[in-house]
Amino acid sequence: MDIPEAVVAVLREEGEPLHWTKIQDLALRRGYIDPFESPDVRKRLLAALADGVRTGQIEKTSTGVYRLRR
């Protein structure tokens, strides 16, 4: 699973707005992201969130907090 897919999976499973650090933590704990295969997880996760906001798939609800667009 790539990082954008992992972000969407975590947000879908949790069903509530989450801070990006919680999204990262859950994706790593659930094995959606392998830190050895994906170097610089933080940078890539933040880029995936920004891209999701630009495309309209993800909504930023407050500073650092995101949810899937309804």
Backbone as CSV, one residue per row, in Angstrom:
resi,resn,N_x,N_y,N_z,CA_x,CA_y,CA_z,C_x,C_y,C_z
1,MET,0.862,-1.169,0.000,0.000,0.000,0.000,0.913,1.238,0.000
2,ASP,0.615,2.171,-0.881,1.415,3.392,-0.879,0.854,4.377,0.157
3,ILE,1.561,5.448,0.379,1.200,6.365,1.455,-0.152,7.042,1.241
4,PRO,-0.480,7.528,0.042,-1.826,8.107,-0.131,-2.950,7.099,0.160
5,GLU,-2.773,5.863,-0.247,-3.779,4.829,0.047,-3.875,4.578,1.546
6,ALA,-2.736,4.581,2.232,-2.716,4.362,3.676,-3.451,5.490,4.407
7,VAL,-3.253,6.723,3.967,-3.936,7.871,4.577,-5.445,7.706,4.450
8,VAL,-5.913,7.383,3.257,-7.349,7.212,3.022,-7.886,6.044,3.845
9,ALA,-7.146,4.952,3.904,-7.585,3.777,4.667,-7.755,4.110,6.146
10,VAL,-6.800,4.801,6.725,-6.875,5.164,8.148,-8.053,6.103,8.390
11,LEU,-8.200,7.123,7.568,-9.307,8.062,7.752,-10.659,7.369,7.581
12,ARG,-10.752,6.466,6.633,-12.008,5.731,6.418,-12.316,4.836,7.620
13,GLU,-11.321,4.119,8.097,-11.535,3.203,9.216,-11.891,3.934,10.509
14,GLU,-11.264,5.063,10.758,-11.517,5.794,11.998,-12.814,6.586,11.944
15,GLY,-13.179,7.094,10.764,-14.457,7.777,10.602,-14.590,9.104,11.322
16,GLU,-13.473,9.710,11.683,-13.496,11.000,12.363,-12.253,11.786,11.973
17,PRO,-12.270,13.101,12.170,-11.080,13.897,11.871,-9.913,13.481,12.769
18,LEU,-8.720,13.414,12.186,-7.529,13.025,12.930,-6.376,13.973,12.625
19,HIS,-5.534,14.200,13.624,-4.314,14.965,13.415,-3.364,14.113,12.577
20,TRP,-2.541,14.766,11.782,-1.669,14.020,10.880,-0.727,13.078,11.632
21,THR,-0.342,13.424,12.862,0.541,12.542,13.621,-0.178,11.249,14.004
22,LYS,-1.469,11.344,14.269,-2.275,10.148,14.595,-2.459,9.292,13.343
23,ILE,-2.680,9.937,12.208,-2.804,9.201,10.944,-1.513,8.438,10.677
24,GLN,-0.385,9.107,10.844,0.912,8.467,10.624,1.110,7.297,11.585
25,ASP,0.824,7.513,12.860,0.999,6.474,13.864,0.148,5.245,13.549
26,LEU,-1.122,5.459,13.232,-2.007,4.333,12.935,-1.586,3.590,11.669
27,ALA,-1.177,4.328,10.653,-0.735,3.690,9.409,0.508,2.834,9.639
28,LEU,1.423,3.317,10.452,2.629,2.547,10.765,2.297,1.332,11.625
29,ARG,1.488,1.521,12.654,1.128,0.410,13.557,0.345,-0.687,12.839
30,ARG,-0.495,-0.294,11.909,-1.309,-1.276,11.184,-0.559,-1.916,10.022
31,GLY,0.652,-1.456,9.784,1.470,-2.041,8.736,1.142,-1.555,7.336
32,TYR,0.392,-0.476,7.235,0.053,0.069,5.913,1.267,0.739,5.273
33,ILE,2.140,1.276,6.120,3.354,1.935,5.644,4.541,1.220,6.273
34,ASP,5.491,0.846,5.448,6.732,0.250,5.924,7.802,1.333,5.899
35,PRO,8.288,1.754,7.069,9.266,2.846,7.097,10.596,2.487,6.422
36,PHE,10.847,1.209,6.233,12.082,0.802,5.565,11.947,0.842,4.052
37,GLU,10.704,0.723,3.564,10.451,0.819,2.123,10.169,2.249,1.687
38,SER,9.604,3.028,2.583,9.234,4.416,2.284,10.068,5.360,3.132
39,PRO,11.194,5.790,2.609,12.003,6.721,3.397,11.284,8.058,3.576
40,ASP,11.573,8.730,4.671,10.996,10.031,4.993,9.461,9.984,5.009
41,VAL,8.933,9.110,5.858,7.485,8.900,5.964,6.755,10.202,6.256
42,ARG,7.260,11.001,7.194,6.578,12.239,7.581,6.386,13.161,6.380
43,LYS,7.443,13.392,5.636,7.378,14.291,4.477,6.395,13.759,3.428
44,ARG,6.444,12.483,3.165,5.574,11.899,2.144,4.116,11.861,2.594
45,LEU,3.885,11.638,3.892,2.521,11.628,4.406,1.913,13.025,4.329
46,LEU,2.682,14.037,4.716,2.181,15.419,4.633,1.919,15.820,3.181
47,ALA,2.764,15.365,2.279,2.546,15.648,0.852,1.281,14.950,0.356
48,ALA,1.034,13.730,0.816,-0.172,13.002,0.420,-1.420,13.701,0.941
49,LEU,-1.354,14.206,2.172,-2.496,14.948,2.723,-2.754,16.224,1.933
50,ALA,-1.696,16.966,1.622,-1.839,18.201,0.845,-2.426,17.912,-0.531
51,ASP,-1.972,16.847,-1.157,-2.492,16.470,-2.468,-3.960,16.069,-2.370
52,GLY,-4.313,15.346,-1.300,-5.709,14.960,-1.092,-6.622,16.159,-0.907
53,VAL,-6.121,17.178,-0.226,-6.895,18.417,-0.048,-7.065,19.114,-1.400
54,ARG,-5.984,19.179,-2.185,-6.060,19.826,-3.507,-7.051,19.122,-4.438
55,THR,-7.091,17.791,-4.377,-7.981,17.043,-5.267,-9.410,16.955,-4.736
56,GLY,-9.603,17.336,-3.471,-10.941,17.325,-2.903,-11.329,16.036,-2.213
57,GLN,-10.424,15.085,-2.134,-10.733,13.814,-1.476,-10.667,13.942,0.047
58,ILE,-9.789,14.824,0.519,-9.578,15.022,1.945,-9.876,16.486,2.273
59,GLU,-10.383,16.703,3.482,-10.715,18.047,3.935,-9.897,18.379,5.189
60,LYS,-9.321,19.569,5.217,-8.590,20.033,6.391,-9.587,20.742,7.297
61,THR,-9.769,20.239,8.523,-10.768,20.814,9.418,-10.190,21.866,10.350
62,SER,-8.912,21.737,10.692,-8.190,22.736,11.483,-6.699,22.466,11.296
63,THR,-5.865,23.199,11.993,-4.419,23.056,11.816,-3.976,21.621,12.087
64,GLY,-3.505,20.949,11.044,-2.984,19.597,11.168,-4.013,18.502,11.264
65,VAL,-5.304,18.838,11.189,-6.378,17.858,11.356,-7.112,17.672,10.034
66,TYR,-7.318,16.396,9.656,-7.893,16.054,8.360,-8.985,15.001,8.510
67,ARG,-9.886,14.997,7.517,-10.924,13.958,7.439,-11.236,13.736,5.958
68,LEU,-11.873,12.619,5.686,-12.329,12.383,4.315,-13.482,13.313,4.015
69,ARG,-13.496,13.838,2.807,-14.589,14.720,2.402,-15.857,13.883,2.290
70,ARG,-16.927,14.431,2.781,-18.212,13.698,2.784,-18.920,13.825,1.483
